[in-house]
Structure formats: C-alpha cells, structure tokens
Amino acid sequence: MLVTRSVRHFKRPLSRHLTTQSILSEGDTHFGYERVKESEKDDKVYEVFERVAQNYDVMNDTMSLGIHRLWKDYFMCKLYPVKNTKLLDVAGGTGDIAFRFLNYVEKAGLENCHVTVCDINDNMLAVGKKRSEILRHDPNTISWQQGNAEELEFDNNSFNAYTIAFGIRNCTHIEKVLQEAYRVLQPGGRFMCLEFSQLENSTAQWLYDQYSFQVIPVMGHLIAGQWKAYQYLVESIRQFPNQDTFKRMIEEAGFRRVTYENLTFGIVAIHSGFKLL
C-alpha cells in the first residue's frame, strides 16, 4: 500500500539525529555520520550533488523501484494547486516537483500560475533546465534561481505555496530553512515538505536499514560510480528528526495547522503547515 493512515500523534523515541546532536560541540554539525564544522557542510553537500546530478533521476528510480514517482504525484495532489498559485520549490533542481506542478496546472486549466525552482547546486539546476526545454514548458510559467534555502533571496510574502522534497535533511540549519519558508510565504500560504522519515514498525525499520546500508551504496557505485555519495545520502536520512519532532520544529517556526501523513509505512512523510496571522 502506498499511503498509510494520516498520523498526528504517533510517538517514537527521539531520532538518532537528536540523540547525537546533543553531544556536538558548538559550531559542529553532522554530514551523515561524520562530524564536521557547520561552515564546511554546505560545500560538502554541494560536492555530493555535483557528483550525482547527471544520474540523480536514474538512481531515484533504481533505489525506490520507481515508487518515488508515486510519492511525488501524491504530494502534488495534496498540495492541490488553484488558480493564481505562485509556488516556490526549494531544493528542486532537477524539476521533479515543478514539472508535476505544471502538468497539474495545465490539466486543471488553472490560470496565472507560476513555479520558481530554487536550488543551491547549479549542476542540479542545469539538469532541470535541460529537461524543461525537452518537455517544452512555457518559459513564462517556470523560472530557475540558484540559492541557499537558509538565506532565500526573495522578498517577504512573495509566494502562496512552498515545497521542498527530499532536500531539507541536507541543510545545515533546518530551523533556518523553516523560518525562511515562513518569511517568503504570504499570509494563508502553505508549506509542504516530502522527506524520508521513520518507519512505524521496528522490524520493518530494521529490514529497511539493511537494504539502505547494504544495497543502496552498491547501486550508487555500479550505476553512478559514487559509493560515498550514496552512503552519505543513506546516513543523512537516519540523522533527520522523526515525524513528531519535525512537526514541532515546523510549529516553532510559526506555522499553524501542522500535520503529517506517512507514506509506505513511514519510509517517507508529507508534512504540511499554513502561515496564519
């Protein structure tokens, strides 16, 4: 089953991220399981995605057996764009979410809609732009900007929807990403995040861990020639806060009516919140 029940009060022990975060020295953070200086992480993440950009979509299909496409399709349905939607898609370099938005808008006949794709990595953006040209998107409906999710170069209240899919766990300061999302959204605007999370069942989590650590880096090596990059991506998932902890972080950033929904038993989760004044 792709989608499991909607969960708002599912309780689990704090994730490994929070357990280890408490013993980090000031100015340190995690890069996977490696401890690094906060000032170094952006460059390290940039290098990872610079190396995997050309094979990123192929690896997504391989690692998830194609299920990531269903997750993203459902994510867009939950966003439920309407006319005049101005979407900011952060960490969306290759265009997966943006293109789904444009397809949704076109099929629904929605007027005056636009998506801005923002990503810190110009190699990922280059892949997205090329794909967009091949798909012959109207350039008036999509724009591209290199930028850091923690310091967005957009005015306050610029968008009425904000999405980030499989990107926030790679940021150094998650709280800053959430604060920036809140800042650039208009009152009434919606924040939505699709991210890997914690499984509800401990046995299923163990099986998933075995697949993640034993199989995915091997796939990365065979398909993309990148063992270490995919080892990092697996580790970064385990360092990300669990569903309830991340929900509280979104609320602390100012969002209201915050909920989450587990997909595929909690392998990923959709988090949603609104900027209500």
DAJOJO-V859250 format. One record per backbone hydrogen bond with DSSP energy under -0.5 kcal/mol. CO is the residue of the C=O (numbers start at 1). NH is the residue of the N-H. E is the energy in kcal/mol with one decimal. If there is no record, write none. Layout:
# DAJOJO-V859250
co=CO nh=NH e=E
co=CO nh=NH e=E
This chain:
# DAJOJO-V859250
co=2 nh=4 e=-0.5
co=2 nh=264 e=-3.9
co=5 nh=262 e=-0.8
co=7 nh=260 e=-0.6
co=15 nh=19 e=-1.8
co=16 nh=20 e=-2.3
co=17 nh=21 e=-2.1
co=18 nh=22 e=-1.2
co=20 nh=23 e=-1.4
co=21 nh=24 e=-1.3
co=25 nh=28 e=-2.2
co=27 nh=38 e=-3.1
co=29 nh=36 e=-2.6
co=31 nh=34 e=-1.7
co=34 nh=31 e=-3.1
co=34 nh=36 e=-0.5
co=36 nh=29 e=-2.9
co=37 nh=40 e=-1.9
co=37 nh=41 e=-1.0
co=38 nh=41 e=-0.6
co=38 nh=42 e=-0.6
co=40 nh=44 e=-1.9
co=41 nh=45 e=-2.9
co=42 nh=46 e=-2.5
co=43 nh=47 e=-2.2
co=44 nh=48 e=-1.8
co=45 nh=49 e=-2.2
co=46 nh=50 e=-2.1
co=47 nh=51 e=-1.8
co=48 nh=52 e=-1.6
co=49 nh=53 e=-1.1
co=52 nh=55 e=-0.9
co=52 nh=56 e=-0.6
co=53 nh=56 e=-1.1
co=55 nh=59 e=-2.6
co=56 nh=60 e=-2.0
co=57 nh=61 e=-2.0
co=58 nh=62 e=-2.2
co=59 nh=63 e=-3.2
co=60 nh=64 e=-1.9
co=61 nh=65 e=-0.7
co=61 nh=66 e=-1.4
co=62 nh=65 e=-0.5
co=64 nh=67 e=-1.8
co=66 nh=69 e=-1.3
co=66 nh=70 e=-0.6
co=67 nh=71 e=-2.3
co=68 nh=72 e=-2.3
co=69 nh=73 e=-2.3
co=70 nh=74 e=-2.5
co=71 nh=75 e=-2.4
co=72 nh=76 e=-2.1
co=73 nh=77 e=-1.9
co=74 nh=78 e=-2.3
co=75 nh=79 e=-1.7
co=76 nh=80 e=-1.9
co=82 nh=85 e=-1.2
co=85 nh=87 e=-0.6
co=85 nh=114 e=-2.2
co=86 nh=160 e=-1.6
co=86 nh=161 e=-1.3
co=87 nh=89 e=-0.6
co=87 nh=116 e=-2.8
co=88 nh=90 e=-0.7
co=88 nh=163 e=-2.6
co=89 nh=92 e=-0.6
co=89 nh=118 e=-2.8
co=90 nh=165 e=-0.6
co=92 nh=95 e=-2.2
co=95 nh=99 e=-3.1
co=96 nh=100 e=-1.2
co=97 nh=101 e=-2.3
co=98 nh=102 e=-2.3
co=99 nh=103 e=-2.4
co=100 nh=104 e=-2.5
co=101 nh=105 e=-2.8
co=102 nh=106 e=-2.4
co=103 nh=107 e=-2.6
co=104 nh=108 e=-2.3
co=105 nh=109 e=-0.8
co=105 nh=110 e=-2.3
co=106 nh=109 e=-0.7
co=111 nh=84 e=-2.6
co=114 nh=87 e=-2.7
co=115 nh=117 e=-0.5
co=115 nh=143 e=-2.0
co=116 nh=89 e=-2.9
co=116 nh=118 e=-0.6
co=117 nh=145 e=-2.7
co=118 nh=91 e=-2.3
co=118 nh=92 e=-1.2
co=119 nh=147 e=-1.4
co=120 nh=122 e=-0.6
co=121 nh=125 e=-1.8
co=122 nh=126 e=-2.1
co=123 nh=127 e=-1.7
co=124 nh=128 e=-2.1
co=125 nh=129 e=-2.9
co=126 nh=130 e=-2.0
co=127 nh=131 e=-2.2
co=128 nh=132 e=-2.5
co=129 nh=133 e=-2.2
co=130 nh=134 e=-2.1
co=131 nh=135 e=-2.1
co=132 nh=137 e=-1.9
co=133 nh=136 e=-0.8
co=138 nh=141 e=-2.4
co=141 nh=115 e=-2.1
co=143 nh=117 e=-3.1
co=145 nh=119 e=-1.6
co=148 nh=151 e=-1.7
co=151 nh=148 e=-0.5
co=152 nh=154 e=-0.8
co=155 nh=158 e=-0.8
co=159 nh=186 e=-3.2
co=160 nh=190 e=-1.5
co=161 nh=88 e=-2.2
co=162 nh=192 e=-2.4
co=163 nh=90 e=-2.9
co=164 nh=166 e=-0.5
co=164 nh=194 e=-2.0
co=167 nh=170 e=-1.5
co=168 nh=171 e=-1.5
co=172 nh=174 e=-0.6
co=173 nh=176 e=-0.6
co=173 nh=177 e=-1.6
co=174 nh=178 e=-2.2
co=175 nh=179 e=-2.1
co=176 nh=180 e=-2.5
co=177 nh=181 e=-2.2
co=178 nh=182 e=-2.2
co=179 nh=183 e=-2.2
co=180 nh=184 e=-2.3
co=181 nh=185 e=-1.0
co=183 nh=157 e=-2.2
co=184 nh=158 e=-1.3
co=184 nh=159 e=-2.4
co=186 nh=189 e=-2.8
co=189 nh=275 e=-2.5
co=190 nh=162 e=-2.4
co=191 nh=273 e=-2.2
co=192 nh=164 e=-1.5
co=193 nh=195 e=-0.5
co=193 nh=271 e=-2.9
co=194 nh=166 e=-3.6
co=195 nh=269 e=-2.4
co=201 nh=205 e=-2.3
co=202 nh=206 e=-2.1
co=203 nh=207 e=-2.2
co=204 nh=208 e=-2.4
co=205 nh=209 e=-2.4
co=206 nh=210 e=-2.1
co=207 nh=211 e=-2.1
co=208 nh=212 e=-2.7
co=209 nh=213 e=-2.7
co=210 nh=214 e=-2.2
co=211 nh=215 e=-2.0
co=211 nh=216 e=-1.5
co=212 nh=217 e=-0.6
co=215 nh=219 e=-2.4
co=216 nh=220 e=-2.7
co=217 nh=221 e=-1.9
co=218 nh=222 e=-2.6
co=219 nh=223 e=-3.0
co=219 nh=224 e=-0.6
co=220 nh=224 e=-1.4
co=220 nh=225 e=-0.5
co=220 nh=226 e=-2.5
co=221 nh=225 e=-0.7
co=226 nh=230 e=-1.1
co=227 nh=231 e=-1.9
co=228 nh=232 e=-2.4
co=229 nh=233 e=-1.9
co=230 nh=234 e=-1.8
co=231 nh=235 e=-2.2
co=232 nh=236 e=-3.0
co=233 nh=237 e=-1.1
co=234 nh=238 e=-1.1
co=235 nh=239 e=-1.2
co=236 nh=240 e=-0.6
co=237 nh=240 e=-0.9
co=238 nh=17 e=-0.6
co=242 nh=246 e=-2.6
co=243 nh=247 e=-2.1
co=244 nh=248 e=-1.9
co=245 nh=249 e=-1.8
co=246 nh=250 e=-2.1
co=247 nh=251 e=-2.0
co=248 nh=252 e=-2.4
co=249 nh=253 e=-1.1
co=250 nh=255 e=-1.5
co=251 nh=254 e=-1.7
co=256 nh=274 e=-2.6
co=259 nh=272 e=-2.6
co=260 nh=7 e=-0.9
co=261 nh=270 e=-2.6
co=262 nh=4 e=-1.3
co=263 nh=266 e=-1.3
co=263 nh=267 e=-0.7
co=263 nh=268 e=-1.5
co=264 nh=267 e=-1.3
co=265 nh=200 e=-1.9
co=267 nh=197 e=-2.5
co=268 nh=263 e=-2.7
co=269 nh=195 e=-2.1
co=269 nh=271 e=-0.6
co=270 nh=261 e=-2.0
co=271 nh=193 e=-2.5
co=272 nh=259 e=-2.1
co=273 nh=191 e=-3.2
co=274 nh=256 e=-2.8
co=274 nh=276 e=-1.0
co=275 nh=188 e=-4.1
